[in-house]
Amino acid sequence: MPAHAKPNGSMQRILKFSLALTFLYIAATLFFGLRAHSLALISEAGHNVSDFLALALSFVAVYLQTRPATDQRTFGYQRAGVLAGFVNALSLMVLALWIAIAAIHRFAAPVTVEPKLMMQVAAAGVLMNGLIATLLWKFSGDVNIRSVFLHMLGDTLSTAAVIVGGFAILLTHQYWIDPLLSLIIAAMILWSSWSIVRETLHILLEGTPRTLNLADIRTAMAKVEGVVNVHDLHIWSLTSQSHALSSHVQVVEMPLAECEALLERINHQLRDHFGIHHTTIQLEVTDCPTVDGCCSPPEPDVIDGHSHHHHGPGGHDHAHAH
């Protein structure tokens, strides 16, 4: 089993910097959005509040992922990042619906906005969100960080749209452009957050990783010399990048000394061809006449309501590989 994730100082520093920058931008966007009477800018402030929460959750999750496993949490806190991504995405979907409702009201009752102020604040937002998205991009393989990266990338694009919209309002004096921009922003938020909800929910429900094919893995294991059959095969994700496997493998009768080599051959297939490093494999031999020198588990004797296992010299209940 690979070592649990170690503290990633670089990732934590970037998240801290992003939190401070986002907080300052939220304050500025809300203040100037109210001054400019721009729903698009106020929507951006709301969007950035969710980004701030996303960054904060991700920061906590990165910390929790570094904590060691315990007797109560034998896999540690590796899924903290997945859970953070799920919560972030749900909060974004709620925010998008609120923005859409507010925009529809604005269509019915247009409000005069100050396009020059919109453009100036949005330009600052493009620079800030673009910088944070660039810093987070190299960590975006992690679903937790990717949820924040998508927030920031979406913010960069939607804030750029506010600049274009402000310029269009300046030229045409058509104030319905402002709520239209808000609807576009809301649609972008919904689109990006839904993909995160699907992926994180799939991981939390212990679905087979989308990048792996169960049939291909079963075939690769069955091709290993000495393997007769593969059954009770389960593959799930600990995080978006770390997968685990458990399986029962029926093998030909062989001495215990040869079991280790067979397990290594199976794990070579799983590790090198599918990227699965955490495995629990139970070897079984059907119709094995004796426990001594056989990989199959011994039959338990029930004495006084308790199950007792007996082993011959060097006998084992199960053969596990980590």
Secondary structure as UniProt FT lines:
FT   HELIX           9..36
FT   HELIX           39..65
FT   TURN            74..79
FT   HELIX           80..108
FT   HELIX           115..137
FT   TURN            138..141
FT   HELIX           143..172
FT   TURN            175..176
FT   HELIX           177..204
FT   TURN            205..206
FT   TURN            210..211
FT   HELIX           214..222
FT   TURN            225..226
FT   STRAND          227..237
FT   STRAND          243..251
FT   HELIX           256..274
FT   STRAND          278..284
FT   TURN            286..287
FT   TURN            292..293
FT   STRAND          301..303
FT   TURN            304..305
FT   STRAND          306..308
FT   TURN            313..314
//
